[in-house]
């Protein structure tokens, strides 16, 4: 029974880690896309404004 409990806990940890990694990767992708659109559509924006937008996204 103890063995089964440990396997279950390990599975849970791996599952949560996978979800966390997926979520953080999706978040990074969203930030990158947002920055790309900023560069495309706000070519007149200064580097400072883009930096502020980047900080706000995090």
N, C-alpha and C positions, 0 to 999 in steps of 0.2 A: 504493500500500500504506500509506503514511504517513497519507494522508487517511482510509482505512478504519479504521486504528487509532485515530485521533483521534475519529472518529464513535462508535466502539465505547466509548471511554472516556467521552465525553460522555453517551452513553445510560446507561452504568453509574452515573455520578454522579447523573443525573436519577432513575434507578430507586431508588437508595439514599436520596436526599433524600425521595422520595415515601413510601418505607417509614418513614423516620424521622418525617416529619410525621404520617403515619397513626398510628404507635405513640404519639407524644406526645399526639395528640388523643384517642386511646382512653384513655390514662393519665389525662388531665385529666377526661374523662367519668367514669371509674371513681372518681376522687377526689370529684367533685361528687356522684355518686350516694351514695357512702359518707357524705358530710357530710349529705346530705338525710335519709338513714335515721337518722343520729345525732340530727338535730333532731326527726324524727318520733317516734322511739321512746325518746329520752332527754331528754324535755322538762325533767326535773328536773336534768339535768347542767348544771354551771356553764359559763360562757363559757371559763374556763381549761381545763376538761377537753376541750371541743370544740377549742380551739386546739392542745392537746397531740396530740389525735387527728389534726388536720390536718397537723401537723409530722411525725408518724410516717408518714403516708401518702406523704410526699415522699421 
